[in-house]
């Protein structure tokens, strides 16, 4: 198959804007975390923006997205409003999960974003289940599942690869291989470091792509999605990327050198695209600065909205524990949907 993608100037500007938007949103989250306005854990996507922006660009509104605890990038790229996301980060009831999920458990029914999962590999069986339900009910949707290379050590990874291919399910598996499962280098954790090869063991079509090149990621995702929508079963995409910041805000990063990080920073996906566009007359002087200023205003608005938000009353903390307490209009396919 030869899926086509748009690569005109407006489209490239969209990709650049999407990545910058994620990067600057998270930079503001760092400030708020250090000011103790964001609590708990905070896992940043800094450096991996090309993966979510490139992959989610080819999905449709009816498709499902399953993510990991490093999901701010996917959430923004999927279309969750920055106001709603920032309010969730600050634990406010105006957030997409009423402040109950926070950084690691972003969920949004309207955009079919099935979360943030804090369990390593925990999203894999959810994605297989969602895809199976869609196939059994004849719905045209596919499920896109993001996970890190550390998840391939989990038994559920192999179970899900097997069942997805056996049942020919409409799943796009996206492995964000950033070389470190928390602090463990891939070469001392995996006997076979070619992650895509692991999926091929289940006769699943798989390919590896440069996860620092947003255009390459989008092109690969488009090929995969075209095949899935044609009813040919699942597809595995390994995006070889790198996180510039620590695993989390509590990580001393003793497992990698500053020289290694700096070497990867020279392949910053934002700078790679901006430089190429500038050299080819597709990014005009001052255009990036204006874009960043607009994004900063959006971020300031989101922070103001979140800080003006409200906390859940203590007497309501037991709500939503049981399914019959969840408003049906917030469930895709539920009563009133």
C-alpha positions in Angstrom: 0.0 0.0 0.0 1.1 3.6 -0.7 -0.8 5.8 1.7 -0.6 9.5 0.8 -0.1 12.3 3.3 -0.2 16.0 2.8 3.2 17.8 2.9 2.2 21.3 1.8 3.2 24.3 3.8 0.0 24.6 5.9 0.3 20.9 6.8 3.9 21.2 7.9 3.1 24.3 9.9 0.4 22.2 11.7 2.9 19.5 12.6 5.4 22.1 13.8 2.8 23.9 15.9 1.6 20.6 17.4 5.1 19.7 18.6 5.9 23.2 20.0 2.5 23.3 21.7 3.3 20.1 23.6 6.9 21.1 24.5 5.8 24.5 25.9 2.8 23.2 27.7 5.1 20.7 29.6 7.6 23.4 30.3 4.9 25.3 32.1 3.9 22.1 33.9 7.5 21.9 35.3 7.1 25.4 36.7 3.8 24.6 38.3 5.2 21.3 39.7 8.1 23.1 41.2 5.7 25.6 42.7 3.8 22.6 44.2 0.6 23.5 42.2 0.9 20.1 40.4 1.2 17.2 42.8 2.1 13.6 42.6 4.2 12.3 39.7 5.0 14.1 36.4 6.4 12.2 33.4 7.4 14.5 30.6 7.3 13.9 26.9 10.1 16.3 26.0 11.9 15.0 22.9 9.2 12.5 21.9 6.7 15.0 20.4 7.1 13.8 16.8 5.6 10.4 17.7 2.2 11.5 19.0 1.8 14.4 16.6 2.7 12.2 13.6 0.6 9.2 14.5 -2.5 11.0 15.7 -2.6 13.2 12.6 -3.9 10.2 10.6 -6.6 9.0 13.0 -10.3 9.8 12.8 -12.6 11.1 15.5 -14.3 7.7 15.9 -10.9 5.9 16.6 -9.8 5.1 20.2 -6.5 6.1 21.8 -4.9 4.2 24.6 -1.8 5.8 26.2 0.7 5.4 29.0 1.4 7.6 32.0 3.6 9.9 29.8 0.5 10.9 27.9 0.3 14.8 27.9 1.6 14.8 24.3 -1.0 12.3 23.1 -3.8 14.1 25.0 -3.0 17.5 23.3 -2.4 16.0 19.9 -5.7 14.1 20.2 -7.6 17.3 20.7 -8.3 17.4 24.5 -8.6 21.1 25.3 -5.6 22.7 27.0 -7.9 24.3 29.5 -9.4 20.9 30.5 -6.0 19.2 30.6 -4.3 21.9 32.7 -7.2 21.9 35.1 -6.8 18.2 35.4 -3.1 18.6 36.1 -3.9 20.9 39.0 -6.5 18.5 40.4 -9.5 20.8 39.6 -13.0 19.5 39.0 -13.0 21.5 35.7 -10.5 19.0 34.4 -11.3 16.2 32.0 -11.5 13.7 34.9 -12.8 16.2 37.4 -9.3 16.4 38.9 -9.4 12.7 39.9 -6.9 11.4 37.4 -4.1 14.0 37.4 -1.0 13.8 35.2 -0.9 10.0 35.0 -4.5 9.1 34.3 -5.8 11.5 31.6 -9.2 10.3 30.2 -11.6 12.0 27.9 -14.7 10.3 26.5 -15.4 13.0 23.9 -12.2 12.5 22.1 -12.2 8.7 22.8 -9.0 9.0 24.8 -8.9 6.0 27.0 -6.2 7.2 29.2 -3.2 7.3 30.8 -2.4 4.0 32.3 0.1 3.9 35.2 0.7 0.1 34.9 3.5 -0.7 32.5 1.8 -2.4 29.5 -1.6 -2.0 31.1 -3.0 -0.3 28.1 -2.3 -3.3 25.7 -5.2 -5.6 26.8 -7.5 -2.6 26.9 -6.7 -1.8 23.3 -7.2 -5.4 22.3 -10.6 -5.5 24.1 -11.7 -2.2 22.5 -10.7 -3.4 19.0 -12.4 -6.8 19.5 -15.6 -5.0 20.5 -15.5 -2.8 17.4 -14.9 -5.7 15.2 -17.6 -7.9 16.7 -20.1 -5.0 16.4 -19.1 -4.0 12.9 -17.9 -0.6 13.7 -15.3 1.1 11.5 -13.1 2.4 14.3 -9.5 1.3 15.0 -7.6 1.5 18.3 -4.2 3.2 18.6 -2.2 2.0 21.5 0.9 3.8 22.7 3.4 2.0 25.0 7.1 2.1 25.9 9.7 -0.5 25.0 9.8 -1.5 28.6 6.3 -3.0 28.2 7.6 -5.7 25.8 9.0 -7.5 28.9 5.5 -8.0 30.2 3.6 -11.2 29.6 0.5 -9.2 28.4 2.5 -7.8 25.5 3.0 -11.3 24.1 -0.6 -12.3 24.8 -1.9 -9.2 23.1 0.3 -9.5 20.0 -0.8 -13.1 19.7 -4.6 -12.4 20.1 -4.6 -9.3 17.9 -3.0 -11.1 15.0 -4.9 -14.3 15.6 -8.2 -12.4 15.6 -7.1 -9.9 12.9 -8.1 -7.0 15.1 -8.0 -3.3 14.0 -5.2 -2.2 16.3 -2.2 0.1 15.7 0.4 -0.7 18.2 2.9 2.2 18.6 6.0 1.4 20.6 7.7 4.6 21.8 11.2 3.2 22.1 13.2 5.8 24.1 16.0 3.3 25.0 15.4 3.3 28.7 12.6 1.5 30.7 12.8 4.0 33.5 16.5 3.7 34.2 17.3 0.4 32.5 19.2 0.6 29.1 17.5 -1.6 26.5 20.7 -3.5 25.7 20.9 -4.9 29.2 17.2 -5.7 29.4 16.4 -7.2 26.0 18.2 -10.1 24.4 16.7 -8.9 21.1 16.8 -5.1 20.9 15.0 -4.9 17.6 11.5 -4.4 19.1 9.7 -4.6 15.7 11.1 -8.0 15.2 9.3 -9.2 18.3 5.9 -8.3 16.7 6.9 -10.1 13.5 7.3 -13.3 15.5 3.5 -13.3 15.7 3.3 -12.8 11.9 2.2 -9.2 12.5 3.4 -6.6 9.9 5.9 -4.3 11.7 8.3 -1.6 10.9 10.7 0.7 12.8 10.8 4.4 12.0 12.8 7.4 13.1 10.8 8.8 15.9 12.6 12.1 15.8 11.2 12.8 12.3 7.6 13.8 12.4 7.1 13.5 8.7 8.5 9.9 8.7 6.3 9.0 11.6 3.2 10.4 9.9 4.0 8.5 6.7 4.5 5.2 8.5 1.4 5.7 10.5 -0.6 6.5 7.4 0.6 3.2 5.8 -0.3 1.3 8.8 -3.7 2.8 9.2 -4.6 2.3 5.6 -3.8 -1.4 6.0 -5.8 -1.7 9.2 -8.9 0.0 7.7 -8.7 -2.3 4.7 -9.5 -5.1 7.2 -6.0 -6.7 7.1 -5.5 -6.9 10.9 -3.2 -5.1 13.3 0.1 -3.3 12.6 3.1 -2.6 14.8 5.1 0.6 14.6 8.3 1.0 16.5 9.2 4.7 16.8 12.8 5.1 17.9 12.9 8.2 19.9 14.5 9.7 23.1 13.3 11.7 26.1 15.5 14.7 26.8 14.4 15.0 30.5 14.4 12.5 33.3 12.0 9.6 33.5 10.1 11.6 36.1 10.7 14.6 38.3 12.3 12.4 41.0 14.9 10.8 38.6 18.5 11.6 39.1 19.4 10.1 35.7 22.5 8.3 36.9 22.1 5.7 34.2 23.0 7.9 31.2 25.6 10.6 30.5 25.1 14.3 29.7 27.0 13.8 26.5 24.5 11.2 25.3 21.6 13.5 26.1 23.3 16.4 24.3 23.9 14.2 21.3 20.3 13.3 21.0 19.3 17.0 21.5 21.0 17.7 18.3 18.2 15.6 16.7 15.4 17.6 18.4 12.3 16.8 16.3 11.1 20.4 16.5 14.5 21.9 15.4 14.9 19.3 12.7 11.5 20.2 11.1 11.9 24.0 11.6 15.4 23.9 10.1 14.3 21.9 7.0 11.3 24.2 6.5 13.4 27.3 6.8 16.0 26.0 4.4 13.3 25.3 1.8 11.4 28.5 2.2 8.4 27.0 4.0 9.0 28.7 7.4 9.1 32.5 6.9 11.2 34.9 9.1 9.4 35.6 12.4 6.7 33.0 11.8 7.9 30.6 14.5 8.2 33.4 17.0 4.6 34.5 16.3 3.5 30.8 16.6 5.2 30.5 20.0 3.7 33.7 21.2 0.2 32.5 20.3 0.9 29.2 22.1 2.2 31.0 25.2 -1.0 33.0 25.3 -3.1 29.8 25.1 -1.0 28.3 27.9 -1.4 31.4 30.1 -5.2 31.2 29.5 -5.2 27.5 30.5 -3.2 28.2 33.7 -5.6 31.0 34.7 -8.6 28.8 34.0 -7.1 26.0 36.0 -6.1 28.2 39.0 -9.6 29.7 39.1 -11.1 26.2 39.1 -12.6 24.4 42.1 -11.7 21.3 44.1 -14.0 18.4 44.5 -15.9 18.6 47.8 -14.7 16.0 50.3 -18.2 14.7 50.6 -18.2 13.7 46.9 -15.0 11.7 46.9 -16.8 8.4 46.8 -18.7 9.3 43.6 -17.9 7.4 40.4 -16.7 4.4 42.3 -19.5 2.3 40.8 -20.5 2.3 37.1 -24.1 3.3 37.7 -22.8 6.5 39.3 -21.2 7.7 36.0 -23.3 10.1 34.0 -24.4 8.1 30.9 -23.9 11.1 28.6 -20.1 11.0 29.3 -19.8 7.4 28.1 -19.5 6.9 24.3 -22.5 4.8 23.2 -24.2 5.3 26.6 -27.7 6.6 27.1 -28.1 10.1 25.8 -24.9 9.8 23.7 
